[in-house]
Amino acid sequence: MSSVQPLRVYTCLPVCIVEDHHDVVCHIYRAIASRHLPMKNIKLVHLDSHPDLLIPVNLCADTVFEKEKLFRVTSKDHYFLSDGLYVSEEHLENPKPLLLHVIKVNPINRQESFTEMKTGEDSETWLAKKPRRECSQAGEPSCSQPLSRTTDVLQLAEARSVIKDSRQDEQSSSVKRDYNGEDEEGSTSYVVQRISTFLSQTEPYILDIDLDFFSCKNPFKELYTEEEYAILQELYCFRGPVPNANEDELDECVDRRIRQLEDLEAAFADLLEDDREEIVTHWVRKLGKACFVHLVSSLKSRNPHPDYEMVHQAGLTCDSIELPHHISSDEEIDRLMSAVQRLLEHLPKPTLVTMSRSSLDEYCPVEQVDSVQHRVLAVLEKQYGPLDIQKDYENTNTEVQAHQHTSRTPNK
């Protein structure tokens, strides 16, 4: 007889909203501790414009078992782990299997989106803010009244698809009838078909939404000129291993990338202390990049005291591809909302929803984030009914408002 206790079920679907994406980790830990999520083999459907595969470059393996320390070290920006993809298994400590599927989600076309929003109730009513009430059960948390991106599906073990619910079976079948090998990548039927192969209708999972999925900026493009950004791309460009590389070649690739990033970090740290010509010349020789002097010269022509730490952070986003940058119109946001709503109709109800605003770092435009958040909550309530909305970002509201004000104020 199994000693594993059955998982608990929330009365209302929790929606934990944070500002910075890494802050959802503590809410996930809490759900595990309260036995609403299992200790292992957790699946996650991740709606985002970025993969968000970041960890501290010097993170010790045992830190994952020290909760508070882990929260601290994941609260900073770190290197994109392009090099980590090529580490041989022998160099990993306490390795765990990770299955990652990256699936493109296309917005619903204009006519479909308009028809869908007008069906049943007026779109303005559908998107209107609804009042909140208390759940009838004593002691239960408060609930609200029914109020081109990528989806990452993460899972820590081999996926199994076991669909038992007859109603969900019927929905899935209708989608599969629409799906054939010729369906466009990113269409609803394509996405559902891909996810249904490894997301069971009976297993718990997390629905994780970064609001920059709906409208996304590359904030560094507003900080630097095209020439400066192009130089950063040259300096930080990642050169991967050759196809079918052996273990020695993989190790050399990783070592080369580590040296490259460590040298660049040291170079900009030096410039913070002293950016005289001889210091710049020293790093040009060490890096072997003549463009480095042109970058510093351009930065200083616009600001005599550049923020070199920010320059390095911008460079770390220049991997093998550029950060996405597309500020969506209201119509485009609505079409993506319709695509997400259709997707959720064919997926099982999540155990937990986590949501990141990503507005202080400007990956989601500050002037759009509140509207996008409201519309996402409307979609979730329409699909799942009452929600337990937990806003874990209230202390940053004044900062967002100040940021909105300054972003509209020309530099003097």
C-alpha positions in Angstrom: 0.0 0.0 0.0 1.4 3.4 -1.0 2.3 5.8 1.7 2.1 8.8 -0.6 -0.6 11.2 0.6 -3.0 12.5 -2.0 -2.6 16.0 -3.1 -4.9 18.7 -1.7 -7.2 20.8 -4.0 -7.6 24.5 -3.7 -11.2 25.8 -3.3 -10.5 28.7 -5.7 -7.8 28.6 -8.3 -4.8 30.7 -6.9 -3.4 33.3 -9.2 -0.1 34.7 -7.8 0.9 37.9 -9.4 4.5 39.3 -9.0 6.5 42.0 -10.6 9.8 40.1 -11.3 9.5 36.6 -12.7 11.8 35.0 -10.2 9.5 35.9 -7.4 7.0 33.2 -8.4 9.5 30.6 -7.1 8.4 31.2 -3.4 4.7 30.7 -4.3 5.6 27.4 -6.1 7.5 26.3 -3.0 4.5 27.2 -0.8 2.2 25.1 -3.0 4.6 22.1 -2.7 4.9 22.5 1.0 1.1 22.6 1.4 0.8 19.4 -0.7 -1.1 21.1 -3.6 1.8 20.3 -5.9 4.0 17.1 -5.8 7.6 17.1 -4.7 8.9 16.0 -8.1 7.8 15.6 -11.7 6.1 19.0 -11.8 4.9 20.2 -15.2 4.8 23.8 -16.1 3.2 25.5 -19.1 5.1 28.8 -19.6 3.7 31.6 -21.7 6.5 34.1 -22.4 8.4 36.0 -25.1 11.7 34.7 -23.6 12.8 31.2 -22.5 13.9 32.5 -19.1 16.5 29.8 -18.7 18.8 31.6 -16.3 20.7 30.5 -13.3 23.7 32.0 -11.5 26.9 31.0 -13.3 28.6 30.0 -10.0 25.6 28.4 -8.3 26.7 25.4 -6.2 24.5 22.3 -6.8 23.7 22.0 -3.0 22.2 25.5 -3.0 19.0 24.1 -4.5 18.3 22.4 -1.1 18.7 25.7 0.8 15.4 27.5 0.1 16.2 31.0 1.4 19.6 31.1 -0.1 18.2 29.9 -3.4 15.6 32.7 -3.4 18.4 35.2 -2.9 20.7 34.0 -5.6 17.9 33.7 -8.2 16.8 37.3 -7.6 19.6 38.7 -9.9 20.2 38.8 -13.6 22.5 36.1 -14.9 24.0 34.8 -18.1 21.8 33.1 -20.7 22.8 29.5 -20.4 23.7 29.0 -24.1 26.9 27.3 -22.8 25.1 25.2 -20.3 23.3 23.4 -23.0 26.6 21.8 -24.0 27.9 20.6 -20.6 28.6 16.9 -20.6 26.7 14.9 -18.1 29.8 13.9 -16.2 30.3 17.5 -15.2 26.9 17.8 -13.5 26.2 17.2 -9.8 23.0 15.4 -8.8 21.6 15.7 -12.3 17.8 15.5 -13.0 16.1 14.9 -16.3 14.5 18.0 -17.9 12.2 17.9 -20.9 11.6 21.2 -22.7 9.3 21.8 -25.5 9.2 25.3 -27.1 6.0 25.8 -29.0 5.1 28.9 -31.1 1.6 30.4 -30.4 0.1 32.5 -33.2 -2.6 35.2 -32.5 -6.1 34.4 -33.7 -6.8 36.2 -37.0 -8.8 39.5 -36.8 -12.2 38.1 -37.9 -12.1 35.1 -35.6 -11.1 37.2 -32.6 -13.9 39.7 -33.2 -16.5 37.0 -33.6 -15.3 35.1 -30.5 -15.3 38.2 -28.3 -18.9 39.1 -29.4 -20.3 35.6 -28.8 -22.4 35.3 -25.7 -21.7 38.7 -24.3 -20.4 42.1 -25.4 -16.6 42.4 -25.4 -16.6 45.5 -23.2 -18.7 43.7 -20.6 -16.5 40.6 -20.9 -13.4 42.6 -20.2 -14.9 44.8 -17.5 -13.5 44.5 -13.9 -15.7 42.5 -11.6 -16.2 42.9 -7.9 -14.7 40.6 -5.4 -16.4 38.5 -2.7 -15.5 36.0 0.0 -15.8 32.3 -0.5 -18.7 30.8 1.4 -16.5 28.4 3.3 -15.3 29.7 6.6 -11.5 30.4 6.6 -11.1 30.1 2.9 -9.2 32.7 1.0 -11.0 35.5 -0.8 -12.1 34.9 -4.4 -12.9 37.2 -7.2 -16.3 37.0 -8.9 -16.3 35.5 -12.4 -14.6 38.5 -14.0 3.8 35.8 -32.0 5.0 34.3 -28.8 6.3 31.0 -27.4 5.0 28.5 -24.9 7.6 26.5 -22.9 6.3 23.3 -21.3 8.8 22.1 -18.7 8.7 18.7 -17.0 11.1 17.0 -14.7 10.5 13.5 -16.0 9.2 11.7 -19.0 5.8 13.0 -20.0 2.8 10.7 -20.0 -0.5 11.5 -21.6 -3.4 9.8 -19.9 -6.7 11.4 -20.8 -9.6 10.0 -18.7 -12.2 12.7 -18.4 -14.8 12.0 -21.1 -15.7 15.7 -21.6 -12.1 16.6 -22.1 -11.7 13.6 -24.4 -14.4 15.0 -26.6 -12.9 18.4 -26.7 -9.5 16.9 -27.5 -10.9 14.8 -30.3 -12.6 17.9 -31.9 -9.2 19.6 -31.9 -7.4 16.6 -33.3 -10.0 16.4 -36.1 -8.9 19.9 -37.0 -5.3 18.9 -36.7 -3.3 17.3 -39.6 0.3 17.4 -40.6 -0.4 20.5 -42.8 -1.7 22.7 -40.0 0.2 25.9 -39.6 2.8 26.0 -36.8 1.4 28.1 -34.0 -2.3 27.5 -34.7 -4.5 26.4 -31.8 -4.9 22.9 -33.1 -1.1 22.6 -33.6 -0.4 23.9 -30.1 -3.0 21.7 -28.4 -1.8 18.6 -30.3 1.8 19.3 -29.2 0.9 19.9 -25.5 -1.6 17.0 -25.2 1.2 14.5 -26.0 2.9 15.1 -22.7 0.4 17.0 -20.4 -2.0 14.5 -18.8 -5.6 15.6 -18.0 -5.2 14.2 -14.4 -1.8 15.4 -13.3 -1.2 18.7 -11.5 0.6 21.5 -13.4 1.5 25.2 -13.1 0.3 27.7 -15.6 3.0 30.4 -15.6 2.3 33.6 -17.6 4.8 36.5 -18.2 2.8 39.4 -19.4 5.5 40.3 -21.9 4.1 37.3 -23.9 1.4 39.8 -25.1 3.5 42.9 -25.7 7.3 42.8 -25.4 10.1 45.4 -25.5 13.9 45.0 -25.7 14.6 47.8 -23.2 18.3 48.0 -24.1 17.4 49.2 -27.6 16.2 52.5 -26.1 19.4 52.8 -24.0 22.0 52.4 -26.8 22.4 53.5 -30.4 22.2 51.0 -33.2 26.0 51.1 -33.6 26.6 50.5 -29.8 24.1 47.6 -29.8 25.8 46.1 -32.8 29.2 46.2 -31.1 27.7 44.5 -28.0 26.4 41.8 -30.2 29.9 41.3 -31.6 31.5 41.3 -28.2 29.1 38.9 -26.6 28.3 36.7 -29.5 28.2 33.0 -28.6 29.9 30.5 -31.0 28.5 27.1 -30.4 30.2 23.8 -31.0 30.3 22.1 -34.4 27.6 19.5 -35.2 28.3 16.1 -33.7 31.1 17.5 -31.5 32.9 15.1 -29.2 33.2 15.6 -25.5 36.5 17.4 -25.7 35.1 19.9 -28.2 32.0 20.5 -26.0 34.3 21.1 -23.0 36.3 23.6 -25.0 33.2 25.4 -26.2 32.0 25.8 -22.6 35.4 26.9 -21.3 35.7 29.4 -24.2 32.3 30.9 -23.4 33.1 31.2 -19.6 36.4 32.9 -20.4 34.7 35.3 -22.8 32.1 36.4 -20.3 34.5 36.6 -17.4 36.8 38.8 -19.4 34.0 41.1 -20.4 32.7 41.3 -16.9 36.2 42.2 -15.6 36.7 44.8 -18.4 33.6 46.8 -17.6 34.3 46.4 -13.9 37.6 48.1 -14.5 36.0 50.9 -16.5 33.7 51.6 -13.6 36.8 52.5 -11.6 38.8 54.1 -14.4 38.0 54.5 -18.0 41.0 56.4 -19.2 42.4 55.6 -22.6 45.2 53.4 -21.4 42.8 51.2 -19.5 40.6 50.9 -22.6 43.6 50.1 -24.7 44.7 47.3 -22.3 41.3 45.6 -22.6 41.3 46.0 -26.4 44.5 44.0 -26.5 43.2 41.4 -24.0 39.8 40.9 -25.7 41.3 41.1 -29.2 38.4 43.3 -30.2 39.2 46.7 -31.7 35.5 47.6 -31.6 35.7 47.8 -27.8 37.4 51.2 -28.0 34.7 52.4 -30.4 32.0 51.3 -28.0 33.5 53.2 -25.0 34.1 56.3 -27.2 30.5 56.3 -28.4 29.1 55.8 -24.8 31.2 58.7 -23.4 30.2 61.0 -26.2 26.7 60.8 -25.0 27.4 60.5 -21.2 30.8 61.4 -19.7 30.1 58.8 -17.0 28.5 55.7 -18.6 26.8 53.0 -16.5 29.2 50.3 -17.5 27.5 47.7 -15.3 24.3 48.3 -17.3 26.3 48.0 -20.5 27.5 44.6 -19.4 24.0 43.5 -18.5 22.9 44.5 -22.0 25.7 42.6 -23.5 24.7 39.4 -21.6 21.4 39.4 -23.5 23.3 39.3 -26.8 23.7 35.6 -27.3 23.2 33.8 -30.6 19.9 35.6 -31.3 18.6 39.1 -30.4 16.0 39.7 -27.7 12.5 40.0 -29.0 11.1 43.4 -29.5 7.5 44.0 -30.5 5.1 46.4 -28.8 1.7 45.1 -29.6 -1.3 47.2 -30.5 -4.6 46.7 -28.5 -5.9 44.6 -31.4 -2.8 42.4 -31.4 -3.1 41.9 -27.7 -6.8 40.9 -28.1 -5.9 38.4 -30.8 -3.3 36.8 -28.5 -5.8 36.8 -25.7 -8.2 34.9 -27.9 -5.5 32.4 -28.8 -4.7 31.8 -25.1 -8.4 31.4 -24.3 -8.8 28.8 -27.0 -5.7 27.0 -25.8 -6.9 26.9 -22.2 -10.3 25.5 -23.3 -8.5 22.3 -24.3 -6.1 22.0 -21.4 -6.9 20.7 -18.0 -7.4 23.2 -15.2 -4.0 24.1 -13.7 -3.3 23.6 -10.0 -1.7 27.0 -9.7 -1.3 30.1 -11.9 1.7 32.3 -11.5 1.9 35.7 -13.3 4.8 38.1 -13.8 4.3 41.7 -14.8 7.9 42.4 -15.9 7.2 46.1 -16.1 9.9 47.6 -13.9 12.5 46.1 -16.2 10.4 47.3 -19.1 10.2 43.9 -20.9 6.4 44.5 -20.8 5.7 48.2 -21.6 4.7 50.0 -18.4 1.9 51.9 -20.1 0.3 48.5 -21.1 0.9 46.2 -18.2 -2.2 47.0 -16.1 -4.5 46.6 -19.1 -2.8 43.3 -20.2 -3.0 42.0 -16.6 -6.7 42.8 -16.4 -7.5 41.1 -19.7 -5.6 38.0 -18.7 -7.5 37.8 -15.4 -10.7 38.1 -17.4 -9.7 35.2 -19.6 -8.9 33.0 -16.6 -12.1 33.8 -14.8 -14.1 33.1 -17.9 -12.5 29.7 -18.2 -12.1 28.7 -14.5 -14.6 30.7 -12.5 -13.7 32.3 -9.2 -10.1 33.1 -8.6 -8.0 33.6 -5.5 -6.0 36.6 -6.8 -2.8 37.2 -4.7 -1.0 40.4 -5.7 2.6 40.2 -4.5 3.7 43.4 -6.0 1.7 46.1 -4.3 4.8 47.7 -2.7 6.1 48.4 -6.2 3.1 50.3 -7.4 4.5 53.7 -6.6 7.7 52.8 -8.4 5.7 51.8 -11.5 3.8 55.0 -11.4 7.0 57.0 -11.0 8.5 55.0 -13.9 5.5 55.8 -16.0 5.8 59.5 -15.3 9.6 59.6 -16.0 9.2 57.6 -19.2 6.9 60.3 -20.5 9.2 63.1 -19.5 11.8 64.1 -22.1 15.4 64.0 -20.9 16.7 67.4 -20.1 
